[in-house]
């Protein structure tokens, strides 16, 4: 049982559950809002895409944990001790099995899906092995890889409405902020293991300036989503996000240690998770109407 929780921690099962929920809610309320509910919920192709995404992401967390085991021992000693209850060999076996399962599930959809997820698997490995240690490139790659599962669903439904790209831009900027904040939070371990992150290469002051710029840029898609598009009551989420981003900026100026950066990180995580659940606010009557 302890080893089960250890593996659950390694693959960050709670994050995967949120991503699965986000993919389905995005499909129902945004990407396939014009389709009957049952056609979306019981679409086997969508299910296979979601499961392939989950398996790939779980594998990505495993390989990332494999390469970052020493750094995590410094930055997250308690989580690292739990993760180490499962051997590195066992983790690698799970990594290959999960990636194999992802490709098999993708093959149910189409050959293009196999190519897509194979490229996604390789990109995650290459990021963990090489790109993660590079400043800026590593941050941007991580943000792109995080939104890739939504891109898979987007390609499947071929919905090219402008509002979708604005949503994607908001999410991408929030994720970019989160990655840079994590670098500030983990600067001790990154420095010890010679990771060339933005705070180490350019300094904390420059990192804060970059975070400030990213925060201001994030307000732009939030403004358009509130005032230029019909997103129903989800506009309350973006009002809340703007307030939290202002708070983020105020706290950022005074932050200078791991615990303070952790608070900033948690603010961004809250915005991401709250954004997932707030998708239902686009049309609170949508589910009832489509069921009927």
Backbone torsions as a table, in degrees:
resi	resn	phi	psi	omega
1	UNK	NA	-41.0	179.3
2	UNK	-63.9	-41.3	179.5
3	UNK	-67.6	-31.1	175.9
4	UNK	-62.4	-47.2	178.8
5	UNK	-65.9	-32.2	176.4
6	UNK	-63.3	-45.6	179.4
7	UNK	-67.8	-37.5	177.1
8	UNK	-61.1	-37.3	177.6
9	UNK	-68.5	-40.8	-179.5
10	UNK	-62.5	-46.4	-177.6
11	UNK	-85.4	-0.8	178.8
12	UNK	50.6	60.6	-176.0
13	UNK	-55.2	-32.3	179.5
14	UNK	-65.9	-36.3	176.7
15	UNK	-66.8	-39.8	-178.9
16	UNK	-66.1	-40.0	177.3
17	UNK	-60.5	-40.4	178.2
18	UNK	-65.2	-40.8	180.0
19	UNK	-65.5	-41.6	176.9
20	UNK	-59.3	-47.6	178.8
21	UNK	-61.0	-42.5	-178.8
22	UNK	-63.5	-40.9	179.8
23	UNK	-63.9	-41.8	-180.0
24	UNK	-70.2	-43.6	179.7
25	UNK	-65.8	-38.8	177.3
26	UNK	-63.3	-40.2	178.9
27	UNK	-65.2	-45.2	-175.7
28	UNK	-69.5	-45.0	-170.4
29	UNK	-97.2	-20.1	-173.7
30	UNK	-123.0	-60.5	-171.8
31	UNK	-74.8	-34.9	-178.7
32	UNK	-127.9	42.6	-176.4
33	UNK	-66.2	-18.0	-178.3
34	UNK	-93.7	0.5	-179.2
35	UNK	-99.4	152.0	175.9
36	UNK	-58.3	144.2	-175.9
37	UNK	-55.6	-46.1	-175.9
38	UNK	-65.5	-28.3	178.7
39	UNK	-69.0	-27.0	178.4
40	UNK	-85.7	-51.3	-176.0
41	UNK	-62.8	-38.6	-176.6
42	UNK	-102.1	18.9	177.3
43	UNK	-76.5	112.8	-177.2
44	UNK	-66.1	-32.9	177.7
45	UNK	-63.8	-43.8	177.6
46	UNK	-62.9	-42.8	178.8
47	UNK	-58.6	-43.9	-179.8
48	UNK	-65.6	-37.4	177.1
49	UNK	-64.4	-43.6	180.0
50	UNK	-65.0	-44.1	-179.8
51	UNK	-67.9	-38.9	176.9
52	UNK	-64.2	-39.6	176.8
53	UNK	-62.0	-45.0	-178.6
54	UNK	-62.7	-44.7	180.0
55	UNK	-64.3	-41.3	179.4
56	UNK	-65.1	-44.2	179.9
57	UNK	-64.6	-42.5	177.4
58	UNK	-60.1	-43.3	176.2
59	UNK	-62.7	-37.7	178.1
60	UNK	-63.1	-41.2	177.5
61	UNK	-64.5	-36.1	179.7
62	UNK	-65.9	-49.3	-178.4
63	UNK	-67.9	-32.5	176.2
64	UNK	-66.3	-42.0	177.1
65	UNK	-63.6	-36.6	179.9
66	UNK	-61.9	-46.0	-177.7
67	UNK	-77.2	-27.2	-174.7
68	UNK	-102.4	15.1	-174.0
69	UNK	-58.4	-41.1	-179.1
70	UNK	-70.7	-41.5	179.6
71	UNK	-65.4	-41.5	-179.8
72	UNK	-65.2	-28.6	178.0
73	UNK	-63.6	-28.4	177.7
74	UNK	-86.8	-46.7	-174.1
75	UNK	-81.3	-35.9	-178.1
76	UNK	-134.0	69.8	-173.5
77	UNK	-59.7	-39.4	-177.9
78	UNK	-68.6	-47.8	177.8
79	UNK	-63.1	-38.4	-179.1
80	UNK	-63.6	-39.4	178.6
81	UNK	-64.9	-37.2	176.6
82	UNK	-67.0	-43.4	-179.0
83	UNK	-63.4	-31.5	-176.1
84	UNK	-76.4	-3.2	176.1
85	UNK	-69.1	-19.8	173.5
86	UNK	-103.8	130.2	-176.1
87	UNK	-66.8	157.3	178.7
88	UNK	-62.5	-37.0	178.5
89	UNK	-63.3	-42.1	178.8
90	UNK	-63.8	-40.7	178.8
91	UNK	-61.3	-42.3	-179.6
92	UNK	-66.0	-38.1	176.5
93	UNK	-60.9	-46.1	177.8
94	UNK	-61.6	-37.8	-179.7
95	UNK	-59.2	-49.4	-178.6
96	UNK	-69.6	-37.6	178.9
97	UNK	-64.4	-44.8	-179.3
98	UNK	-63.8	-41.0	178.7
99	UNK	-66.9	-37.9	176.7
100	UNK	-63.2	-44.1	178.1
101	UNK	-61.6	-40.4	179.7
102	UNK	-60.4	-43.5	-179.8
103	UNK	-67.1	-40.2	178.6
104	UNK	-61.6	-44.8	178.9
105	UNK	-64.4	-40.0	178.8
106	UNK	-64.1	-32.8	-179.4
107	UNK	-65.0	-23.3	176.8
108	UNK	-66.6	-31.4	-176.6
109	UNK	-80.4	-58.0	-179.7
110	UNK	-175.5	167.8	176.4
111	UNK	-67.4	-33.9	177.4
112	UNK	-62.2	-37.4	177.8
113	UNK	-64.4	-37.2	176.9
114	UNK	-62.0	-46.0	178.3
115	UNK	-61.0	-44.1	-178.3
116	UNK	-60.1	-51.2	-176.0
117	UNK	-73.3	-29.6	174.3
118	UNK	-64.1	-42.6	177.1
119	UNK	-65.8	-37.5	178.7
120	UNK	-64.1	-43.8	178.3
121	UNK	-61.0	-46.0	179.3
122	UNK	-63.5	-41.6	-178.6
123	UNK	-63.0	-40.5	178.3
124	UNK	-63.8	-44.3	178.1
125	UNK	-62.2	-45.8	-177.8
126	UNK	-63.8	-37.3	176.2
127	UNK	-62.7	-48.5	-178.1
128	UNK	-65.4	-35.8	-175.6
129	UNK	-81.3	-39.0	-172.4
130	UNK	-124.4	-55.7	-167.1
131	UNK	-70.2	-27.3	-175.3
132	UNK	-59.9	-29.2	-176.5
133	UNK	-85.6	-0.6	-177.7
134	UNK	-99.2	135.4	178.9
135	UNK	-68.8	147.1	178.1
136	UNK	67.1	-57.9	-179.9
137	UNK	-59.3	-44.1	178.9
138	UNK	-62.4	-41.9	179.9
139	UNK	-64.7	-46.6	-178.8
140	UNK	-65.5	-40.8	-179.9
141	UNK	-63.1	-42.5	179.5
142	UNK	-61.3	-43.6	179.5
143	UNK	-63.7	-41.3	179.5
144	UNK	-65.4	-44.0	-179.9
145	UNK	-63.7	-31.5	-179.4
146	UNK	-68.7	-36.4	-178.6
147	UNK	-91.3	-2.8	-178.9
148	UNK	-58.9	-39.5	177.4
149	UNK	-57.4	-34.0	177.4
150	UNK	-73.2	-31.2	177.3
151	UNK	-65.8	-34.8	177.9
152	UNK	-62.2	-43.8	178.1
153	UNK	-68.4	-37.9	178.7
154	UNK	-59.9	-44.7	178.5
155	UNK	-64.2	-38.8	-178.0
156	UNK	-62.0	-43.6	-176.9
157	UNK	-88.7	-15.4	177.3
158	UNK	52.5	44.2	177.5
159	UNK	-99.0	114.7	-173.4
160	UNK	-110.7	31.8	177.7
161	UNK	-66.3	143.5	-176.0
162	UNK	-60.0	-36.1	-177.1
163	UNK	-60.0	-30.6	-180.0
164	UNK	-66.4	-41.9	179.2
165	UNK	-67.5	-33.4	178.1
166	UNK	-69.6	-42.2	174.2
167	UNK	-58.0	-45.1	-178.5
168	UNK	-62.9	-39.4	179.1
169	UNK	-64.9	-41.8	177.5
170	UNK	-59.6	-47.6	-178.9
171	UNK	-64.3	-42.6	-179.5
172	UNK	-61.3	-42.1	-179.7
173	UNK	-67.7	-40.7	177.3
174	UNK	-62.3	-43.2	179.3
175	UNK	-65.5	-37.9	177.3
176	UNK	-63.8	-40.5	175.6
177	UNK	-62.4	-42.2	-179.2
178	UNK	-62.5	-41.9	-179.4
179	UNK	-64.6	-41.5	-179.9
180	UNK	-69.6	-37.3	177.0
181	UNK	-65.4	-38.2	176.2
182	UNK	-62.7	-36.6	177.2
183	UNK	-63.1	-40.3	177.2
184	UNK	-66.7	-38.8	-179.4
185	UNK	-66.9	-35.8	-173.6
186	UNK	-103.3	22.0	-172.9
187	UNK	-61.2	-31.4	-178.9
188	UNK	-63.8	-51.6	180.0
189	UNK	-67.2	-38.7	179.4
190	UNK	-63.6	-39.7	179.9
191	UNK	-67.7	-40.6	-178.6
192	UNK	-65.0	-33.2	-176.7
193	UNK	-106.0	14.2	172.6
194	UNK	63.7	37.1	172.5
195	UNK	-78.0	131.5	-177.7
196	UNK	-92.3	67.1	178.8
197	UNK	-83.2	169.4	-177.5
198	UNK	-59.8	-47.3	179.2
199	UNK	-60.9	-33.6	-178.7
200	UNK	-76.7	-41.8	-177.3
201	UNK	-77.4	-42.8	-173.5
202	UNK	-109.2	-11.2	177.9
203	UNK	97.4	158.6	-178.7
204	UNK	-65.9	-37.3	-178.7
205	UNK	-61.0	-46.9	178.8
206	UNK	-64.0	-38.6	178.7
207	UNK	-61.9	-40.5	178.7
208	UNK	-66.7	-36.6	177.2
209	UNK	-64.5	-42.6	178.8
210	UNK	-64.2	-40.2	177.2
211	UNK	-64.5	-37.7	177.9
212	UNK	-63.3	-43.9	178.3
213	UNK	-62.6	-44.3	179.5
214	UNK	-62.8	-38.1	179.1
215	UNK	-63.5	-45.2	178.9
216	UNK	-63.2	-41.3	178.5
217	UNK	-63.8	-35.3	180.0
218	UNK	-65.7	-28.7	179.4
219	UNK	-66.9	-24.0	-177.6
220	UNK	-67.1	-55.8	176.9
221	UNK	-63.1	-31.4	177.3
222	UNK	-62.3	-41.8	178.6
223	UNK	-62.6	-47.3	-178.6
224	UNK	-64.0	-39.0	-179.7
225	UNK	-67.2	-30.2	179.6
226	UNK	-78.2	-45.3	-168.5
227	UNK	-106.2	-16.3	-174.8
228	UNK	-112.3	-13.3	-177.9
229	UNK	-128.0	152.8	178.4
230	UNK	-89.1	99.0	-179.4
231	UNK	-118.1	19.8	176.4
232	UNK	59.7	-139.8	-177.8
233	UNK	-80.7	1.4	175.1
234	UNK	-66.6	-15.5	177.5
235	UNK	-61.3	-25.0	175.6
236	UNK	-62.6	-37.2	177.9
237	UNK	-61.9	-41.6	-177.9
238	UNK	-73.0	-31.7	171.5
239	UNK	-61.2	-44.1	178.2
240	UNK	-63.8	-40.9	179.9
241	UNK	-61.5	-41.7	179.1
242	UNK	-62.4	-42.9	178.8
243	UNK	-62.9	-42.5	179.8
244	UNK	-68.5	-34.1	177.9
245	UNK	-69.1	-35.5	174.6
246	UNK	-64.7	-43.7	175.9
247	UNK	-61.1	-40.9	178.2
248	UNK	-57.3	-45.9	-180.0
249	UNK	-62.8	-41.7	-179.8
250	UNK	-64.1	-43.3	179.9
251	UNK	-71.1	-32.2	-178.0
252	UNK	-59.7	-39.8	-176.6
253	UNK	-64.6	-26.6	-176.8
254	UNK	-101.4	-5.3	-175.4
255	UNK	-81.0	136.2	178.2
256	UNK	-151.8	13.0	177.6
257	UNK	-144.8	171.5	-173.3
258	UNK	-58.6	-45.0	-176.7
259	UNK	-65.0	-36.4	178.8
260	UNK	-71.5	-38.6	176.4
261	UNK	-68.1	-30.6	177.0
262	UNK	-64.0	-38.0	176.8
263	UNK	-62.2	-44.0	178.5
264	UNK	-62.3	-42.1	178.2
265	UNK	-60.6	-42.4	-178.9
266	UNK	-68.1	-31.3	175.7
267	UNK	-61.9	-44.9	-179.8
268	UNK	-68.2	-39.1	176.8
269	UNK	-62.5	-39.4	178.7
270	UNK	-63.7	-41.5	178.9
271	UNK	-61.1	-42.4	-178.8
272	UNK	-64.8	-49.4	-178.0
273	UNK	-67.0	-42.7	178.2
274	UNK	-62.0	-34.8	178.4
275	UNK	-63.4	-36.9	178.4
276	UNK	-62.1	-51.0	-176.5
277	UNK	-71.7	-25.6	-178.8
278	UNK	-77.3	-8.3	178.2
279	UNK	-57.1	-34.3	-179.2
280	UNK	-64.6	-17.8	-179.5
281	UNK	-76.6	-9.8	177.7
282	UNK	-56.9	-41.4	174.7
283	UNK	-152.3	99.4	-175.7
284	UNK	-66.6	-18.8	179.5
285	UNK	-96.7	1.0	-172.7
286	UNK	-61.7	-48.5	-177.7
287	UNK	-62.0	-45.2	-178.7
288	UNK	-63.0	-45.4	-178.6
289	UNK	-64.4	-39.1	-176.5
290	UNK	-77.5	-28.4	175.0
291	UNK	-68.1	-43.0	179.8
292	UNK	-72.8	NA	NA
